[in-house]
């Protein structure tokens, strides 16, 4: 599944942020559309902040 997502991202020039421990934890602990557990807020926020910085650079 992850490989297919990365392949599609590359095909459409979408930046990829890899954080395997976070991805595995999210995959194991929440359902699609579920809430992010409080203990993962900081890690998810760091990824989102990085993505928003990239988005600003690409404009």
N, C-alpha and C positions, 0 to 999 in steps of 0.2 A: 504494500500500500504506500509506504513512505517513498519508495523508489519511483512509483508512478506519479506521485505528487511532485517530486523534485524534477522529474522529466517534463511534466507539463509546465512547471514554473520556468525552467530553462527555455523551453520552446516559446514562451510568451514574455521573456525578458523580465521575469519577476524575481527580485532578489531572494536569496535563500539564507535564512538564519538557522544555523544548526546548534541545538542544545539538546543532545540526546538524552541526558538524564531527565530534563524537564519534559521532553516529548513523551518519554516512556512513562513517567509518573502521571501525566495528564491522561494518556491513553488507558492506563490501568485504573484510574480512580474516578473518571467522569464519563458520562455519556455525551454524545453529540447534543449540543444545545443546553448542556448542564452548566451549573455554576462552578467557577474556579474556587477551589478550597482556599480559605484565608491564608493558610501557611504557604501557598504558592503565589500570592499576590506580588511579592517583591520580584521574584524571578520572571513572572509574566510581564510585569511593568518594565523591567529592564529590556526585555525583548521588544516590547512595543515602542519604548523610547528609541531604541536603536533603529527600528523600522521607520519611525517618524523622522529621525535625523536623515536617514538615507533618502526618504521621500523629498525632504527639503533640498538636499544636495542635487537631486536629479532634475529639479525644475529649471 
